[in-house]
Amino acid sequence: MARWEGNTRNRLEQAALELFEEQGYDRTTVAQIAQRANLTERSFYRWFADKREVLFGGSQELETEFVTAIDAVPPGTPALPTLLTAFATAPRVFRPREFLLRRATVIAANPPLRERELIKLVTISETLTSALNDRGIDPQTARLATDLGLSVLRLATERWMAEEHRDSNGFPEALSIAAADLLAVATGGSPA
């Protein structure tokens, strides 16, 4: 096995995605993923707990990026604008757009992966709420802002991924539009 090739995590993620697309999630084994990446199963388990986890390797990086960005927002900034400022940094850790689109398709087609995605979202939500609490924002406001913010983030990310001409510089714009749509719906209007 060629362990010296480097980029182990990305190779495993790419191999898993390819195999999930080719033969389905249920019929793909860790051994096959490792073999496709030209690694051993042992190498796989150094990076991921199981095959459900292989498409979620960037969640911890994203969580860390958001918390760091929240800490950098000027004190006294309200909860939702703080989160939106933090979310604008997401492209720093996003995988390439093509990978994200393929990943989304595989996740949507496989209940165990959808379940894992929901678990990851809950973990990120708890982390963001805690980061807002640490800034002195009361728990109820922090929870509500996090729930609203994650809705904006989800919509912005979906739109951003769907539009081929968008680059990472367009992500803050997608966030801004999604936030305006949320405000419109919250005040009884329709999104733009």
C-alpha positions as CSV (number, residue, x, y, z in Angstrom):
1,M,0.0,0.0,0.0
2,A,1.3,3.4,-0.9
3,R,1.0,5.3,2.3
4,W,3.4,8.0,1.3
5,E,1.1,9.5,-1.3
6,G,-0.3,11.9,1.3
7,N,-3.7,13.6,1.5
8,T,-5.1,10.4,3.2
9,R,-8.4,11.9,4.4
10,N,-9.3,13.4,1.0
11,R,-8.3,10.2,-0.8
12,L,-10.6,8.2,1.6
13,E,-13.5,10.6,1.1
14,Q,-13.1,10.6,-2.6
15,A,-12.9,6.8,-2.8
16,A,-15.9,6.4,-0.5
17,L,-18.0,8.8,-2.6
18,E,-17.1,7.1,-5.8
19,L,-17.9,3.7,-4.4
20,F,-21.2,4.9,-2.9
21,E,-22.2,6.3,-6.3
22,E,-21.1,3.2,-8.2
23,Q,-22.4,0.4,-6.1
24,G,-24.5,2.0,-3.4
25,Y,-23.8,2.8,0.3
26,D,-25.0,-0.5,1.7
27,R,-22.9,-2.6,-0.6
28,T,-19.7,-0.7,0.0
29,T,-17.3,-1.9,2.7
30,V,-14.5,-0.1,4.5
31,A,-12.1,-2.6,3.0
32,Q,-13.2,-1.5,-0.5
33,I,-12.9,2.2,0.4
34,A,-9.4,1.7,1.7
35,Q,-8.4,-0.4,-1.3
36,R,-9.7,2.2,-3.7
37,A,-7.7,4.9,-1.9
38,N,-4.6,2.6,-2.0
39,L,-4.5,2.4,1.8
40,T,-5.1,-0.2,4.5
41,E,-8.3,-0.5,6.6
42,R,-6.2,0.5,9.6
43,S,-5.5,3.8,7.8
44,F,-9.2,4.3,7.3
45,Y,-9.9,3.8,11.0
46,R,-7.3,6.3,11.9
47,W,-9.4,9.0,10.2
48,F,-13.0,7.7,10.5
49,A,-14.9,5.7,13.1
50,D,-17.0,4.0,10.4
51,K,-18.1,4.3,6.8
52,R,-21.0,6.6,7.7
53,E,-18.5,9.1,9.0
54,V,-16.3,9.3,5.9
55,L,-18.5,11.9,4.2
56,F,-18.6,14.1,7.3
57,G,-14.9,14.5,7.9
58,G,-15.0,18.3,7.5
59,S,-17.7,18.9,10.1
60,Q,-15.2,19.4,12.9
61,E,-13.2,21.9,10.8
62,L,-16.4,23.8,10.0
63,E,-17.4,23.9,13.6
64,T,-14.0,25.2,14.6
65,E,-14.0,27.8,11.9
66,F,-17.4,29.0,13.1
67,V,-16.4,29.2,16.7
68,T,-13.2,31.1,15.8
69,A,-15.2,33.5,13.7
70,I,-17.8,34.1,16.4
71,D,-15.0,34.9,18.8
72,A,-13.7,37.5,16.4
73,V,-17.0,39.4,16.0
74,P,-17.0,42.7,18.0
75,P,-18.6,42.4,21.4
76,G,-22.1,43.6,21.6
77,T,-23.1,42.4,18.1
78,P,-26.5,40.8,18.3
79,A,-26.7,37.0,18.1
80,L,-28.0,36.4,14.5
81,P,-25.6,39.0,12.9
82,T,-22.8,37.3,14.8
83,L,-23.7,33.9,13.4
84,L,-24.1,35.3,9.8
85,T,-20.7,36.9,10.0
86,A,-19.2,33.6,11.2
87,F,-21.1,31.6,8.5
88,A,-19.5,33.8,5.8
89,T,-16.2,32.1,6.6
90,A,-17.5,28.7,5.6
91,P,-15.9,28.6,2.2
92,R,-12.5,28.5,3.9
93,V,-13.2,24.9,4.8
94,F,-15.7,23.8,2.2
95,R,-14.7,20.9,0.0
96,P,-14.8,21.6,-3.8
97,R,-18.2,22.4,-5.1
98,E,-18.4,19.2,-7.3
99,F,-17.6,17.0,-4.3
100,L,-20.3,18.8,-2.2
101,L,-22.9,18.3,-4.9
102,R,-22.1,14.6,-5.3
103,R,-22.0,14.2,-1.6
104,A,-25.4,15.8,-1.2
105,T,-26.9,13.4,-3.7
106,V,-25.4,10.3,-2.0
107,I,-26.6,11.5,1.5
108,A,-30.1,12.2,0.2
109,A,-30.4,8.7,-1.2
110,N,-29.2,6.9,2.0
111,P,-31.1,7.0,5.3
112,P,-28.0,6.1,7.5
113,L,-26.2,9.1,6.0
114,R,-29.2,11.4,6.4
115,E,-29.3,10.3,10.0
116,R,-25.6,11.0,10.5
117,E,-26.0,14.4,8.8
118,L,-28.8,15.3,11.3
119,I,-26.6,14.2,14.2
120,K,-23.8,16.5,12.9
121,L,-26.2,19.4,12.6
122,V,-27.3,18.9,16.2
123,T,-23.7,18.9,17.3
124,I,-22.9,22.1,15.4
125,S,-26.1,23.7,16.7
126,E,-25.1,22.9,20.3
127,T,-21.6,24.3,19.7
128,L,-22.9,27.5,18.2
129,T,-25.4,28.0,21.0
130,S,-22.7,27.5,23.5
131,A,-20.4,30.0,21.7
132,L,-23.2,32.6,21.8
133,N,-23.8,31.9,25.5
134,D,-20.1,32.5,26.1
135,R,-20.5,35.9,24.6
136,G,-23.1,36.7,27.2
137,I,-26.2,36.1,25.0
138,D,-29.0,34.5,27.0
139,P,-29.7,30.8,26.3
140,Q,-33.1,31.3,24.8
141,T,-31.9,34.0,22.4
142,A,-28.8,32.0,21.6
143,R,-30.9,28.9,20.8
144,L,-33.4,30.7,18.6
145,A,-30.7,32.6,16.8
146,T,-28.8,29.4,16.1
147,D,-31.9,27.7,14.8
148,L,-32.7,30.6,12.5
149,G,-29.0,31.0,11.5
150,L,-28.7,27.4,10.5
151,S,-31.8,27.7,8.4
152,V,-30.2,30.6,6.6
153,L,-26.9,28.7,6.2
154,R,-28.7,25.6,4.8
155,L,-30.6,27.7,2.2
156,A,-27.6,29.8,1.3
157,T,-25.4,26.7,0.9
158,E,-28.0,24.9,-1.3
159,R,-28.3,28.0,-3.5
160,W,-24.6,28.6,-3.7
161,M,-23.9,25.0,-4.7
162,A,-26.7,25.0,-7.3
163,E,-25.3,28.0,-9.2
164,E,-22.2,27.1,-11.1
165,H,-21.0,30.7,-11.6
166,R,-20.7,31.3,-7.9
167,D,-17.3,31.1,-6.3
168,S,-16.4,31.3,-2.7
169,N,-16.5,35.1,-2.8
170,G,-20.2,34.8,-3.6
171,F,-21.1,32.9,-0.5
172,P,-21.6,36.0,1.7
173,E,-24.0,37.3,-0.9
174,A,-25.9,34.0,-0.8
175,L,-26.1,34.3,3.0
176,S,-27.3,37.9,2.8
177,I,-30.1,36.9,0.3
178,A,-31.1,33.9,2.4
179,A,-31.3,36.1,5.5
180,A,-33.4,38.7,3.7
181,D,-35.7,35.8,2.6
182,L,-36.0,34.7,6.2
183,L,-36.9,38.2,7.4
184,A,-39.5,38.5,4.6
185,V,-41.2,35.2,5.6
186,A,-41.0,36.1,9.3
187,T,-42.8,39.4,8.7
188,G,-45.5,37.8,6.6
189,G,-44.1,38.4,3.2
190,S,-42.6,36.2,0.5
191,P,-39.0,35.6,-0.3
192,A,-37.5,37.7,-3.1
